[in-house]
Amino acid sequence: MRFTTRIVARGAGGVGFVYNPRMALMSTSGWRREASIALLWLAAGAVLLPVLIYLCGVTFLGSYAGASLGRTFGTVLGGLGSGSPASWLVVTGPYLMILLLRLLSFGWRLGSARHS
């Protein structure tokens, strides 16, 4: 993700500095940065994945009685409260995938550092 927003502000004594949101995120403490990343990907799992599930179902399987986007949201988000493993996997899936990619990247770098 690339942030291009830069805000020039005047500090004490009229000295200007550039505010870059990406640098602000990178400079936050580790747990705050991780919480921001987790919140972003959990929100994506709760909002985007039910939409994609519905669209893929209608596109590839065709429409059927009682199928609606609202019902898909209700099923997925309602399943969270009842402890449905499928609902939890849908919502947490994007964040778990990011964690897996980060773990694989760490292993890759660790392995290449040992061989150099």
Biopython code that builds the backbone (N, CA, C, O; Angstrom):
import numpy as np
from Bio.PDB.StructureBuilder import StructureBuilder

atoms = [
    (1, "MET", "N", (0.849, -1.154, 0.000)),
    (1, "MET", "CA", (0.000, 0.000, 0.000)),
    (1, "MET", "C", (0.900, 1.224, 0.000)),
    (1, "MET", "O", (1.872, 1.292, 0.752)),
    (2, "ARG", "N", (0.575, 2.173, -0.836)),
    (2, "ARG", "CA", (1.403, 3.372, -0.934)),
    (2, "ARG", "C", (0.582, 4.583, -0.514)),
    (2, "ARG", "O", (-0.495, 4.842, -1.051)),
    (3, "PHE", "N", (1.104, 5.303, 0.438)),
    (3, "PHE", "CA", (0.465, 6.529, 0.886)),
    (3, "PHE", "C", (1.121, 7.698, 0.169)),
    (3, "PHE", "O", (2.345, 7.833, 0.185)),
    (4, "THR", "N", (0.325, 8.530, -0.450)),
    (4, "THR", "CA", (0.890, 9.676, -1.147)),
    (4, "THR", "C", (0.506, 10.987, -0.481)),
    (4, "THR", "O", (0.967, 12.053, -0.890)),
    (5, "THR", "N", (-0.333, 10.913, 0.538)),
    (5, "THR", "CA", (-0.761, 12.127, 1.216)),
    (5, "THR", "C", (0.385, 12.663, 2.065)),
    (5, "THR", "O", (0.949, 11.959, 2.903)),
    (6, "ARG", "N", (0.702, 13.903, 1.828)),
    (6, "ARG", "CA", (1.716, 14.563, 2.622)),
    (6, "ARG", "C", (1.140, 15.915, 3.027)),
    (6, "ARG", "O", (0.622, 16.659, 2.194)),
    (7, "ILE", "N", (1.236, 16.213, 4.288)),
    (7, "ILE", "CA", (0.716, 17.472, 4.803)),
    (7, "ILE", "C", (1.881, 18.245, 5.385)),
    (7, "ILE", "O", (2.598, 17.746, 6.253)),
    (8, "VAL", "N", (2.066, 19.452, 4.910)),
    (8, "VAL", "CA", (3.135, 20.297, 5.441)),
    (8, "VAL", "C", (2.547, 21.109, 6.585)),
    (8, "VAL", "O", (1.541, 21.798, 6.413)),
    (9, "ALA", "N", (3.165, 21.028, 7.733)),
    (9, "ALA", "CA", (2.691, 21.764, 8.903)),
    (9, "ALA", "C", (3.833, 22.624, 9.432)),
    (9, "ALA", "O", (5.009, 22.343, 9.198)),
    (10, "ARG", "N", (3.469, 23.644, 10.127)),
    (10, "ARG", "CA", (4.464, 24.535, 10.713)),
    (10, "ARG", "C", (4.556, 24.252, 12.199)),
    (10, "ARG", "O", (3.567, 24.328, 12.927)),
    (11, "GLY", "N", (5.739, 23.932, 12.625)),
    (11, "GLY", "CA", (5.974, 23.675, 14.042)),
    (11, "GLY", "C", (6.400, 24.940, 14.760)),
    (11, "GLY", "O", (6.216, 26.050, 14.258)),
    (12, "ALA", "N", (6.964, 24.760, 15.928)),
    (12, "ALA", "CA", (7.419, 25.906, 16.727)),
    (12, "ALA", "C", (8.519, 26.643, 15.969)),
    (12, "ALA", "O", (9.413, 26.016, 15.400)),
    (13, "GLY", "N", (8.453, 27.962, 15.960)),
    (13, "GLY", "CA", (9.458, 28.769, 15.285)),
    (13, "GLY", "C", (9.293, 28.793, 13.778)),
    (13, "GLY", "O", (10.194, 29.246, 13.073)),
    (14, "GLY", "N", (8.154, 28.314, 13.260)),
    (14, "GLY", "CA", (7.892, 28.362, 11.832)),
    (14, "GLY", "C", (8.598, 27.290, 11.032)),
    (14, "GLY", "O", (8.594, 27.348, 9.803)),
    (15, "VAL", "N", (9.214, 26.297, 11.694)),
    (15, "VAL", "CA", (9.907, 25.231, 10.984)),
    (15, "VAL", "C", (8.866, 24.274, 10.417)),
    (15, "VAL", "O", (8.009, 23.783, 11.152)),
    (16, "GLY", "N", (8.933, 24.009, 9.122)),
    (16, "GLY", "CA", (7.966, 23.120, 8.483)),
    (16, "GLY", "C", (8.413, 21.665, 8.543)),
    (16, "GLY", "O", (9.608, 21.370, 8.535)),
    (17, "PHE", "N", (7.457, 20.778, 8.601)),
    (17, "PHE", "CA", (7.747, 19.359, 8.511)),
    (17, "PHE", "C", (6.660, 18.712, 7.676)),
    (17, "PHE", "O", (5.560, 19.251, 7.552)),
    (18, "VAL", "N", (6.965, 17.563, 7.107)),
    (18, "VAL", "CA", (6.027, 16.860, 6.239)),
    (18, "VAL", "C", (5.458, 15.682, 7.003)),
    (18, "VAL", "O", (6.193, 14.861, 7.550)),
    (19, "TYR", "N", (4.125, 15.612, 7.030)),
    (19, "TYR", "CA", (3.459, 14.491, 7.690)),
    (19, "TYR", "C", (3.155, 13.436, 6.644)),
    (19, "TYR", "O", (2.460, 13.710, 5.666)),
    (20, "ASN", "N", (3.662, 12.255, 6.838)),
    (20, "ASN", "CA", (3.425, 11.138, 5.943)),
    (20, "ASN", "C", (2.730, 10.041, 6.748)),
    (20, "ASN", "O", (3.335, 9.508, 7.679)),
    (21, "PRO", "N", (1.478, 9.682, 6.427)),
    (21, "PRO", "CA", (0.755, 8.671, 7.208)),
    (21, "PRO", "C", (1.466, 7.323, 7.277)),
    (21, "PRO", "O", (1.381, 6.630, 8.290)),
    (22, "ARG", "N", (2.166, 6.948, 6.208)),
    (22, "ARG", "CA", (2.869, 5.657, 6.228)),
    (22, "ARG", "C", (3.979, 5.666, 7.279)),
    (22, "ARG", "O", (4.165, 4.697, 8.015)),
    (23, "MET", "N", (4.706, 6.768, 7.333)),
    (23, "MET", "CA", (5.769, 6.868, 8.330)),
    (23, "MET", "C", (5.180, 6.902, 9.739)),
    (23, "MET", "O", (5.780, 6.382, 10.680)),
    (24, "ALA", "N", (4.013, 7.509, 9.881)),
    (24, "ALA", "CA", (3.368, 7.540, 11.186)),
    (24, "ALA", "C", (2.997, 6.131, 11.620)),
    (24, "ALA", "O", (3.156, 5.784, 12.790)),
    (25, "LEU", "N", (2.504, 5.311, 10.689)),
    (25, "LEU", "CA", (2.147, 3.930, 11.019)),
    (25, "LEU", "C", (3.400, 3.125, 11.352)),
    (25, "LEU", "O", (3.390, 2.306, 12.271)),
    (26, "MET", "N", (4.471, 3.356, 10.608)),
    (26, "MET", "CA", (5.696, 2.601, 10.840)),
    (26, "MET", "C", (6.378, 3.005, 12.142)),
    (26, "MET", "O", (7.096, 2.201, 12.737)),
    (27, "SER", "N", (6.165, 4.229, 12.587)),
    (27, "SER", "CA", (6.839, 4.685, 13.787)),
    (27, "SER", "C", (6.066, 4.346, 15.058)),
    (27, "SER", "O", (6.583, 4.542, 16.157)),
    (28, "THR", "N", (4.845, 3.845, 14.933)),
    (28, "THR", "CA", (4.089, 3.480, 16.121)),
    (28, "THR", "C", (4.687, 2.234, 16.738)),
    (28, "THR", "O", (5.440, 1.509, 16.089)),
    (29, "SER", "N", (4.351, 1.988, 17.988)),
    (29, "SER", "CA", (4.902, 0.829, 18.668)),
    (29, "SER", "C", (4.405, -0.443, 17.999)),
    (29, "SER", "O", (3.404, -0.426, 17.282)),
    (30, "GLY", "N", (5.097, -1.528, 18.233)),
    (30, "GLY", "CA", (4.812, -2.792, 17.578)),
    (30, "GLY", "C", (3.391, -3.285, 17.760)),
    (30, "GLY", "O", (2.756, -3.716, 16.798)),
    (31, "TRP", "N", (2.887, -3.228, 18.974)),
    (31, "TRP", "CA", (1.537, -3.765, 19.196)),
    (31, "TRP", "C", (0.475, -2.876, 18.579)),
    (31, "TRP", "O", (-0.558, -3.378, 18.137)),
    (32, "ARG", "N", (0.700, -1.567, 18.536)),
    (32, "ARG", "CA", (-0.273, -0.675, 17.897)),
    (32, "ARG", "C", (-0.298, -0.896, 16.390)),
    (32, "ARG", "O", (-1.364, -0.909, 15.773)),
    (33, "ARG", "N", (0.863, -1.068, 15.812)),
    (33, "ARG", "CA", (0.950, -1.329, 14.377)),
    (33, "ARG", "C", (0.267, -2.651, 14.055)),
    (33, "ARG", "O", (-0.493, -2.743, 13.092)),
    (34, "GLU", "N", (0.533, -3.660, 14.850)),
    (34, "GLU", "CA", (-0.080, -4.970, 14.619)),
    (34, "GLU", "C", (-1.589, -4.915, 14.813)),
    (34, "GLU", "O", (-2.333, -5.552, 14.068)),
    (35, "ALA", "N", (-2.047, -4.158, 15.808)),
    (35, "ALA", "CA", (-3.487, -4.011, 16.034)),
    (35, "ALA", "C", (-4.138, -3.297, 14.853)),
    (35, "ALA", "O", (-5.250, -3.650, 14.459)),
    (36, "SER", "N", (-3.469, -2.306, 14.286)),
    (36, "SER", "CA", (-4.006, -1.609, 13.115)),
    (36, "SER", "C", (-4.105, -2.538, 11.922)),
    (36, "SER", "O", (-5.105, -2.537, 11.206)),
    (37, "ILE", "N", (-3.070, -3.327, 11.711)),
    (37, "ILE", "CA", (-3.071, -4.284, 10.599)),
    (37, "ILE", "C", (-4.164, -5.324, 10.815)),
    (37, "ILE", "O", (-4.898, -5.657, 9.884)),
    (38, "ALA", "N", (-4.277, -5.840, 12.036)),
    (38, "ALA", "CA", (-5.300, -6.851, 12.335)),
    (38, "ALA", "C", (-6.692, -6.280, 12.127)),
    (38, "ALA", "O", (-7.550, -6.936, 11.536)),
    (39, "LEU", "N", (-6.924, -5.078, 12.600)),
    (39, "LEU", "CA", (-8.243, -4.461, 12.453)),
    (39, "LEU", "C", (-8.598, -4.265, 10.982)),
    (39, "LEU", "O", (-9.737, -4.498, 10.578)),
    (40, "LEU", "N", (-7.636, -3.842, 10.193)),
    (40, "LEU", "CA", (-7.864, -3.649, 8.767)),
    (40, "LEU", "C", (-8.273, -4.951, 8.092)),
    (40, "LEU", "O", (-9.263, -4.990, 7.362)),
    (41, "TRP", "N", (-7.516, -6.015, 8.331)),
    (41, "TRP", "CA", (-7.790, -7.282, 7.660)),
    (41, "TRP", "C", (-9.009, -8.005, 8.226)),
    (41, "TRP", "O", (-9.692, -8.718, 7.491)),
    (42, "LEU", "N", (-9.295, -7.835, 9.512)),
    (42, "LEU", "CA", (-10.515, -8.417, 10.069)),
    (42, "LEU", "C", (-11.746, -7.703, 9.512)),
    (42, "LEU", "O", (-12.763, -8.340, 9.238)),
    (43, "ALA", "N", (-11.656, -6.396, 9.346)),
    (43, "ALA", "CA", (-12.762, -5.652, 8.732)),
    (43, "ALA", "C", (-12.964, -6.091, 7.285)),
    (43, "ALA", "O", (-14.096, -6.218, 6.820)),
    (44, "ALA", "N", (-11.867, -6.320, 6.582)),
    (44, "ALA", "CA", (-11.976, -6.813, 5.203)),
    (44, "ALA", "C", (-12.653, -8.180, 5.173)),
    (44, "ALA", "O", (-13.469, -8.452, 4.293)),
    (45, "GLY", "N", (-12.317, -9.032, 6.124)),
    (45, "GLY", "CA", (-12.951, -10.347, 6.183)),
    (45, "GLY", "C", (-14.420, -10.274, 6.530)),
    (45, "GLY", "O", (-15.213, -11.078, 6.041)),
    (46, "ALA", "N", (-14.795, -9.324, 7.365)),
    (46, "ALA", "CA", (-16.193, -9.200, 7.777)),
    (46, "ALA", "C", (-17.039, -8.490, 6.730)),
    (46, "ALA", "O", (-18.243, -8.734, 6.653)),
    (47, "VAL", "N", (-16.439, -7.616, 5.919)),
    (47, "VAL", "CA", (-17.217, -6.829, 4.959)),
    (47, "VAL", "C", (-17.051, -7.350, 3.528)),
    (47, "VAL", "O", (-18.045, -7.561, 2.833)),
    (48, "LEU", "N", (-15.827, -7.556, 3.086)),
    (48, "LEU", "CA", (-15.600, -7.920, 1.691)),
    (48, "LEU", "C", (-15.859, -9.389, 1.381)),
    (48, "LEU", "O", (-16.425, -9.705, 0.334)),
    (49, "LEU", "N", (-15.460, -10.281, 2.262)),
    (49, "LEU", "CA", (-15.607, -11.698, 1.940)),
    (49, "LEU", "C", (-17.056, -12.160, 1.841)),
    (49, "LEU", "O", (-17.357, -12.954, 0.949)),
    (50, "PRO", "N", (-17.975, -11.714, 2.699)),
    (50, "PRO", "CA", (-19.374, -12.104, 2.458)),
    (50, "PRO", "C", (-19.902, -11.611, 1.110)),
    (50, "PRO", "O", (-20.696, -12.301, 0.471)),
    (51, "VAL", "N", (-19.476, -10.438, 0.675)),
    (51, "VAL", "CA", (-19.884, -9.935, -0.641)),
    (51, "VAL", "C", (-19.326, -10.834, -1.738)),
    (51, "VAL", "O", (-20.044, -11.196, -2.670)),
    (52, "LEU", "N", (-18.047, -11.195, -1.630)),
    (52, "LEU", "CA", (-17.442, -12.071, -2.633)),
    (52, "LEU", "C", (-18.063, -13.460, -2.618)),
    (52, "LEU", "O", (-18.248, -14.059, -3.677)),
    (53, "ILE", "N", (-18.384, -13.981, -1.452)),
    (53, "ILE", "CA", (-19.039, -15.290, -1.360)),
    (53, "ILE", "C", (-20.383, -15.254, -2.068)),
    (53, "ILE", "O", (-20.719, -16.162, -2.828)),
    (54, "TYR", "N", (-21.145, -14.205, -1.814)),
    (54, "TYR", "CA", (-22.450, -14.075, -2.456)),
    (54, "TYR", "C", (-22.306, -13.965, -3.974)),
    (54, "TYR", "O", (-22.990, -14.669, -4.717)),
    (55, "LEU", "N", (-21.416, -13.082, -4.433)),
    (55, "LEU", "CA", (-21.251, -12.878, -5.871)),
    (55, "LEU", "C", (-20.759, -14.131, -6.582)),
    (55, "LEU", "O", (-21.236, -14.454, -7.670)),
    (56, "CYS", "N", (-19.817, -14.833, -5.982)),
    (56, "CYS", "CA", (-19.324, -16.077, -6.585)),
    (56, "CYS", "C", (-20.418, -17.141, -6.607)),
    (56, "CYS", "O", (-20.553, -17.875, -7.585)),
    (57, "GLY", "N", (-21.196, -17.223, -5.533)),
    (57, "GLY", "CA", (-22.280, -18.195, -5.498)),
    (57, "GLY", "C", (-23.316, -17.941, -6.567)),
    (57, "GLY", "O", (-23.750, -18.870, -7.247)),
    (58, "VAL", "N", (-23.717, -16.691, -6.723)),
    (58, "VAL", "CA", (-24.719, -16.350, -7.738)),
    (58, "VAL", "C", (-24.152, -16.533, -9.142)),
    (58, "VAL", "O", (-24.860, -16.988, -10.041)),
    (59, "THR", "N", (-22.885, -16.182, -9.338)),
    (59, "THR", "CA", (-22.274, -16.273, -10.660)),
    (59, "THR", "C", (-22.062, -17.720, -11.096)),
    (59, "THR", "O", (-22.402, -18.091, -12.219)),
    (60, "PHE", "N", (-21.506, -18.525, -10.214)),
    (60, "PHE", "CA", (-21.136, -19.887, -10.607)),
    (60, "PHE", "C", (-22.208, -20.926, -10.337)),
    (60, "PHE", "O", (-22.282, -21.926, -11.050)),
    (61, "LEU", "N", (-23.025, -20.720, -9.344)),
    (61, "LEU", "CA", (-24.061, -21.697, -9.006)),
    (61, "LEU", "C", (-25.446, -21.249, -9.431)),
    (61, "LEU", "O", (-26.368, -22.064, -9.483)),
    (62, "GLY", "N", (-25.609, -19.982, -9.734)),
    (62, "GLY", "CA", (-26.904, -19.451, -10.122)),
    (62, "GLY", "C", (-27.694, -19.017, -8.902)),
    (62, "GLY", "O", (-27.372, -19.379, -7.771)),
    (63, "SER", "N", (-28.731, -18.238, -9.152)),
    (63, "SER", "CA", (-29.543, -17.764, -8.028)),
    (63, "SER", "C", (-30.493, -18.868, -7.584)),
    (63, "SER", "O", (-30.870, -19.734, -8.373)),
    (64, "TYR", "N", (-30.867, -18.827, -6.337)),
    (64, "TYR", "CA", (-31.809, -19.794, -5.786)),
    (64, "TYR", "C", (-32.702, -19.071, -4.789)),
    (64, "TYR", "O", (-32.403, -17.951, -4.377)),
    (65, "ALA", "N", (-33.768, -19.699, -4.414)),
    (65, "ALA", "CA", (-34.757, -19.068, -3.543)),
    (65, "ALA", "C", (-34.136, -18.711, -2.196)),
    (65, "ALA", "O", (-33.465, -19.534, -1.574)),
    (66, "GLY", "N", (-34.363, -17.491, -1.757)),
    (66, "GLY", "CA", (-33.878, -17.051, -0.457)),
    (66, "GLY", "C", (-32.460, -16.521, -0.455)),
    (66, "GLY", "O", (-31.953, -16.122, 0.593)),
    (67, "ALA", "N", (-31.800, -16.506, -1.625)),
    (67, "ALA", "CA", (-30.420, -16.015, -1.682)),
    (67, "ALA", "C", (-30.424, -14.498, -1.773)),
    (67, "ALA", "O", (-31.069, -13.924, -2.650)),
    (68, "SER", "N", (-29.710, -13.857, -0.875)),
    (68, "SER", "CA", (-29.550, -12.402, -0.944)),
    (68, "SER", "C", (-28.253, -12.036, -0.241)),
    (68, "SER", "O", (-27.718, -12.801, 0.560)),
    (69, "LEU", "N", (-27.773, -10.867, -0.557)),
    (69, "LEU", "CA", (-26.546, -10.388, 0.072)),
    (69, "LEU", "C", (-26.750, -10.207, 1.576)),
    (69, "LEU", "O", (-25.874, -10.537, 2.374)),
    (70, "GLY", "N", (-27.906, -9.682, 1.948)),
    (70, "GLY", "CA", (-28.210, -9.497, 3.373)),
    (70, "GLY", "C", (-28.241, -10.809, 4.139)),
    (70, "GLY", "O", (-27.801, -10.885, 5.287)),
    (71, "ARG", "N", (-28.762, -11.835, 3.494)),
    (71, "ARG", "CA", (-28.819, -13.150, 4.152)),
    (71, "ARG", "C", (-27.411, -13.733, 4.320)),
    (71, "ARG", "O", (-27.105, -14.374, 5.325)),
    (72, "THR", "N", (-26.564, -13.496, 3.315)),
    (72, "THR", "CA", (-25.183, -13.975, 3.417)),
    (72, "THR", "C", (-24.466, -13.281, 4.573)),
    (72, "THR", "O", (-23.776, -13.929, 5.359)),
    (73, "PHE", "N", (-24.632, -11.964, 4.674)),
    (73, "PHE", "CA", (-24.051, -11.237, 5.803)),
    (73, "PHE", "C", (-24.610, -11.768, 7.121)),
    (73, "PHE", "O", (-23.861, -11.986, 8.073)),
    (74, "GLY", "N", (-25.904, -11.973, 7.174)),
    (74, "GLY", "CA", (-26.536, -12.471, 8.396)),
    (74, "GLY", "C", (-26.010, -13.829, 8.802)),
    (74, "GLY", "O", (-25.789, -14.090, 9.985)),
    (75, "THR", "N", (-25.810, -14.694, 7.824)),
    (75, "THR", "CA", (-25.308, -16.040, 8.116)),
    (75, "THR", "C", (-23.870, -16.003, 8.623)),
    (75, "THR", "O", (-23.529, -16.647, 9.615)),
    (76, "VAL", "N", (-23.031, -15.233, 7.919)),
    (76, "VAL", "CA", (-21.616, -15.179, 8.305)),
    (76, "VAL", "C", (-21.447, -14.490, 9.657)),
    (76, "VAL", "O", (-20.800, -15.034, 10.552)),
    (77, "LEU", "N", (-22.018, -13.310, 9.811)),
    (77, "LEU", "CA", (-21.833, -12.567, 11.056)),
    (77, "LEU", "C", (-22.611, -13.197, 12.213)),
    (77, "LEU", "O", (-22.169, -13.136, 13.360)),
    (78, "GLY", "N", (-23.760, -13.800, 11.920)),
    (78, "GLY", "CA", (-24.504, -14.509, 12.961)),
    (78, "GLY", "C", (-23.762, -15.753, 13.422)),
    (78, "GLY", "O", (-23.844, -16.138, 14.588)),
    (79, "GLY", "N", (-23.037, -16.378, 12.500)),
    (79, "GLY", "CA", (-22.252, -17.557, 12.849)),
    (79, "GLY", "C", (-21.113, -17.251, 13.803)),
    (79, "GLY", "O", (-20.658, -18.133, 14.531)),
    (80, "LEU", "N", (-20.649, -16.008, 13.806)),
    (80, "LEU", "CA", (-19.603, -15.618, 14.756)),
    (80, "LEU", "C", (-20.113, -15.759, 16.186)),
    (80, "LEU", "O", (-19.413, -16.264, 17.063)),
    (81, "GLY", "N", (-21.348, -15.303, 16.403)),
    (81, "GLY", "CA", (-21.923, -15.373, 17.746)),
    (81, "GLY", "C", (-22.210, -16.787, 18.197)),
    (81, "GLY", "O", (-22.132, -17.095, 19.386)),
    (82, "SER", "N", (-22.542, -17.649, 17.250)),
    (82, "SER", "CA", (-22.846, -19.031, 17.616)),
    (82, "SER", "C", (-21.609, -19.927, 17.607)),
    (82, "SER", "O", (-21.689, -21.107, 17.948)),
    (83, "GLY", "N", (-20.472, -19.366, 17.220)),
    (83, "GLY", "CA", (-19.219, -20.133, 17.255)),
    (83, "GLY", "C", (-18.989, -21.005, 16.042)),
    (83, "GLY", "O", (-18.258, -21.992, 16.125)),
    (84, "SER", "N", (-19.590, -20.670, 14.925)),
    (84, "SER", "CA", (-19.412, -21.456, 13.703)),
    (84, "SER", "C", (-17.967, -21.345, 13.205)),
    (84, "SER", "O", (-17.487, -20.243, 12.939)),
    (85, "PRO", "N", (-17.274, -22.483, 13.079)),
    (85, "PRO", "CA", (-15.887, -22.427, 12.587)),
    (85, "PRO", "C", (-15.793, -21.836, 11.179)),
    (85, "PRO", "O", (-14.828, -21.139, 10.866)),
    (86, "ALA", "N", (-16.779, -22.106, 10.335)),
    (86, "ALA", "CA", (-16.752, -21.573, 8.968)),
    (86, "ALA", "C", (-16.836, -20.044, 8.985)),
    (86, "ALA", "O", (-16.112, -19.377, 8.247)),
    (87, "SER", "N", (-17.704, -19.494, 9.812)),
    (87, "SER", "CA", (-17.829, -18.038, 9.898)),
    (87, "SER", "C", (-16.555, -17.412, 10.441)),
    (87, "SER", "O", (-16.103, -16.381, 9.942)),
    (88, "TRP", "N", (-15.982, -18.026, 11.450)),
    (88, "TRP", "CA", (-14.740, -17.492, 12.007)),
    (88, "TRP", "C", (-13.609, -17.566, 10.990)),
    (88, "TRP", "O", (-12.764, -16.672, 10.938)),
    (89, "LEU", "N", (-13.583, -18.621, 10.182)),
    (89, "LEU", "CA", (-12.547, -18.742, 9.157)),
    (89, "LEU", "C", (-12.726, -17.679, 8.071)),
    (89, "LEU", "O", (-11.747, -17.124, 7.572)),
    (90, "VAL", "N", (-13.982, -17.400, 7.710)),
    (90, "VAL", "CA", (-14.235, -16.358, 6.701)),
    (90, "VAL", "C", (-13.758, -15.004, 7.205)),
    (90, "VAL", "O", (-13.076, -14.279, 6.481)),
    (91, "VAL", "N", (-14.108, -14.658, 8.432)),
    (91, "VAL", "CA", (-13.778, -13.329, 8.953)),
    (91, "VAL", "C", (-12.289, -13.192, 9.263)),
    (91, "VAL", "O", (-11.692, -12.157, 8.964)),
    (92, "THR", "N", (-11.690, -14.205, 9.850)),
    (92, "THR", "CA", (-10.270, -14.113, 10.215)),
    (92, "THR", "C", (-9.333, -14.543, 9.093)),
    (92, "THR", "O", (-8.120, -14.358, 9.196)),
    (93, "GLY", "N", (-9.882, -15.117, 8.018)),
    (93, "GLY", "CA", (-9.068, -15.642, 6.920)),
    (93, "GLY", "C", (-8.070, -14.661, 6.328)),
    (93, "GLY", "O", (-6.899, -15.011, 6.182)),
    (94, "PRO", "N", (-8.485, -13.443, 5.981)),
    (94, "PRO", "CA", (-7.506, -12.512, 5.396)),
    (94, "PRO", "C", (-6.342, -12.201, 6.345)),
    (94, "PRO", "O", (-5.192, -12.140, 5.909)),
    (95, "TYR", "N", (-6.625, -12.007, 7.623)),
    (95, "TYR", "CA", (-5.554, -11.716, 8.574)),
    (95, "TYR", "C", (-4.661, -12.938, 8.781)),
    (95, "TYR", "O", (-3.441, -12.810, 8.876)),
    (96, "LEU", "N", (-5.269, -14.120, 8.850)),
    (96, "LEU", "CA", (-4.465, -15.333, 8.994)),
    (96, "LEU", "C", (-3.572, -15.552, 7.781)),
    (96, "LEU", "O", (-2.451, -16.043, 7.911)),
    (97, "MET", "N", (-4.071, -15.187, 6.599)),
    (97, "MET", "CA", (-3.265, -15.314, 5.388)),
    (97, "MET", "C", (-2.080, -14.352, 5.419)),
    (97, "MET", "O", (-0.975, -14.712, 5.013)),
    (98, "ILE", "N", (-2.305, -13.136, 5.896)),
    (98, "ILE", "CA", (-1.210, -12.170, 6.039)),
    (98, "ILE", "C", (-0.171, -12.694, 7.026)),
    (98, "ILE", "O", (1.030, -12.600, 6.774)),
    (99, "LEU", "N", (-0.634, -13.250, 8.156)),
    (99, "LEU", "CA", (0.307, -13.812, 9.130)),
    (99, "LEU", "C", (1.116, -14.954, 8.523)),
    (99, "LEU", "O", (2.319, -15.057, 8.765)),
    (100, "LEU", "N", (0.469, -15.810, 7.738)),
    (100, "LEU", "CA", (1.170, -16.920, 7.093)),
    (100, "LEU", "C", (2.213, -16.398, 6.106)),
    (100, "LEU", "O", (3.336, -16.902, 6.067)),
    (101, "LEU", "N", (1.851, -15.400, 5.315)),
    (101, "LEU", "CA", (2.811, -14.828, 4.368)),
    (101, "LEU", "C", (3.992, -14.179, 5.086)),
    (101, "LEU", "O", (5.132, -14.284, 4.635)),
    (102, "ARG", "N", (3.716, -13.512, 6.199)),
    (102, "ARG", "CA", (4.802, -12.905, 6.969)),
    (102, "ARG", "C", (5.710, -13.971, 7.570)),
    (102, "ARG", "O", (6.928, -13.802, 7.605)),
    (103, "LEU", "N", (5.127, -15.059, 8.039)),
    (103, "LEU", "CA", (5.918, -16.155, 8.600)),
    (103, "LEU", "C", (6.781, -16.806, 7.525)),
    (103, "LEU", "O", (7.953, -17.092, 7.765)),
    (104, "LEU", "N", (6.219, -17.042, 6.351)),
    (104, "LEU", "CA", (6.983, -17.625, 5.254)),
    (104, "LEU", "C", (8.100, -16.690, 4.802)),
    (104, "LEU", "O", (9.206, -17.135, 4.496)),
    (105, "SER", "N", (7.804, -15.402, 4.763)),
    (105, "SER", "CA", (8.824, -14.424, 4.389)),
    (105, "SER", "C", (9.964, -14.411, 5.400)),
    (105, "SER", "O", (11.136, -14.341, 5.029)),
    (106, "PHE", "N", (9.608, -14.480, 6.684)),
    (106, "PHE", "CA", (10.629, -14.520, 7.726)),
    (106, "PHE", "C", (11.507, -15.772, 7.579)),
    (106, "PHE", "O", (12.731, -15.696, 7.684)),
    (107, "GLY", "N", (10.871, -16.911, 7.335)),
    (107, "GLY", "CA", (11.626, -18.156, 7.140)),
    (107, "GLY", "C", (12.524, -18.095, 5.926)),
    (107, "GLY", "O", (13.651, -18.590, 5.952)),
    (108, "TRP", "N", (12.025, -17.485, 4.858)),
    (108, "TRP", "CA", (12.805, -17.344, 3.634)),
    (108, "TRP", "C", (14.046, -16.487, 3.887)),
    (108, "TRP", "O", (15.152, -16.843, 3.479)),
    (109, "ARG", "N", (13.847, -15.346, 4.571)),
    (109, "ARG", "CA", (14.981, -14.458, 4.858)),
    (109, "ARG", "C", (15.962, -15.111, 5.810)),
    (109, "ARG", "O", (17.173, -14.950, 5.658)),
    (110, "LEU", "N", (15.453, -15.850, 6.793)),
    (110, "LEU", "CA", (16.315, -16.528, 7.741)),
    (110, "LEU", "C", (17.150, -17.588, 7.035)),
    (110, "LEU", "O", (18.345, -17.718, 7.299)),
    (111, "GLY", "N", (16.525, -18.342, 6.143)),
    (111, "GLY", "CA", (17.232, -19.372, 5.395)),
    (111, "GLY", "C", (18.295, -18.801, 4.470)),
    (111, "GLY", "O", (19.394, -19.346, 4.375)),
    (112, "SER", "N", (17.975, -17.710, 3.790)),
    (112, "SER", "CA", (18.947, -17.115, 2.877)),
    (112, "SER", "C", (20.074, -16.419, 3.638)),
    (112, "SER", "O", (21.189, -16.314, 3.127)),
    (113, "ALA", "N", (19.796, -15.942, 4.853)),
    (113, "ALA", "CA", (20.848, -15.310, 5.665)),
    (113, "ALA", "C", (21.847, -16.354, 6.155)),
    (113, "ALA", "O", (23.033, -16.061, 6.304)),
    (114, "ARG", "N", (21.370, -17.563, 6.403)),
    (114, "ARG", "CA", (22.275, -18.627, 6.873)),
    (114, "ARG", "C", (23.207, -19.112, 5.760)),
    (114, "ARG", "O", (24.333, -19.535, 6.023)),
    (115, "HIS", "N", (22.725, -19.047, 4.510)),
    (115, "HIS", "CA", (23.518, -19.546, 3.397)),
    (115, "HIS", "C", (24.439, -18.496, 2.795)),
    (115, "HIS", "O", (25.215, -18.812, 1.893)),
    (116, "SER", "N", (24.376, -17.267, 3.264)),
    (116, "SER", "CA", (25.259, -16.253, 2.667)),
    (116, "SER", "C", (26.415, -15.927, 3.567)),
    (116, "SER", "O", (27.253, -15.095, 3.219)),
]
sb = StructureBuilder()
sb.init_structure("model")
sb.init_model(0)
sb.init_chain("A")
sb.init_seg("    ")
for serial, (resi, resn, name, xyz) in enumerate(atoms, 1):
    if name == "N":
        sb.init_residue(resn, " ", resi, " ")
    sb.init_atom(name, np.array(xyz, "f"), 0.0, 1.0, " ", f" {name:<3s}", serial, name[0])
structure = sb.get_structure()
